[in-house]
Amino acid sequence: MDLELYSADDRFCMKLDQDDALLGSYPVDDGCRIHDSRISSPATGLASAMTNRWGSMMAV
């Protein structure tokens, strides 16, 4: 995955590119969003699979 962190006012903050880092080690505040740039590419075909994966993770 290619994760990016955006602030509450939708400004790019940073790439979340350290595979062994926990989310808490990044400066994530209320209202921030995490975007997977590969999902937005229709050529990957991963959108529905990733949506289901993230949805099940959020439901826990």
C-alpha positions as a printed NumPy array, in Angstrom:
array([[  0.   ,   0.   ,   0.   ],
       [  1.025,   3.581,  -0.563],
       [ -0.453,   5.418,   2.411],
       [ -0.543,   9.192,   2.733],
       [ -1.695,  11.333,   5.656],
       [ -3.892,  14.392,   5.043],
       [ -4.871,  17.018,   7.629],
       [ -8.432,  17.904,   8.621],
       [ -8.419,  20.727,   6.055],
       [ -7.324,  18.25 ,   3.347],
       [ -3.659,  19.3  ,   3.064],
       [ -1.033,  16.639,   2.405],
       [  1.066,  16.041,   5.541],
       [  3.326,  13.064,   4.842],
       [  3.691,   9.581,   3.436],
       [  3.209,   6.746,   5.923],
       [  6.051,   4.703,   4.522],
       [  7.682,   3.023,   7.521],
       [  6.328,  -0.52 ,   7.363],
       [  7.321,  -1.375,  10.932],
       [  5.951,   1.849,  12.517],
       [  2.66 ,   1.945,  14.406],
       [  0.025,   4.511,  13.469],
       [  0.554,   6.204,  16.844],
       [  4.126,   7.069,  15.883],
       [  2.836,   9.446,  13.2  ],
       [  1.359,  12.902,  13.978],
       [ -2.265,  11.898,  13.361],
       [ -4.848,  14.298,  14.832],
       [ -8.639,  14.284,  14.933],
       [-10.089,  14.874,  11.511],
       [ -7.04 ,  13.579,   9.626],
       [ -7.535,  11.005,   6.923],
       [ -5.365,   8.25 ,   5.536],
       [ -5.43 ,   7.785,   1.79 ],
       [ -4.151,   4.802,  -0.177],
       [ -3.009,   6.247,  -3.487],
       [ -3.1  ,   2.834,  -5.189],
       [ -6.825,   2.47 ,  -4.53 ],
       [ -7.586,   5.577,  -6.542],
       [ -5.981,   4.041,  -9.611],
       [ -8.567,   2.055, -11.604],
       [ -5.766,   0.009, -13.174],
       [ -5.037,  -1.799,  -9.883],
       [ -8.492,  -3.283,  -9.344],
       [ -7.941,  -3.274,  -5.587],
       [-10.619,  -0.786,  -4.569],
       [-13.329,  -3.225,  -3.493],
       [-10.89 ,  -5.617,  -1.807],
       [ -9.266,  -2.83 ,   0.17 ],
       [-12.597,  -1.269,   1.086],
       [-13.754,  -4.594,   2.497],
       [-10.481,  -5.046,   4.38 ],
       [-10.546,  -1.548,   5.905],
       [-14.245,  -1.849,   6.675],
       [-13.707,  -5.035,   8.657],
       [-10.774,  -3.472,  10.507],
       [-12.851,  -0.427,  11.459],
       [-15.747,  -2.554,  12.671],
       [-13.587,  -4.267,  15.305]])
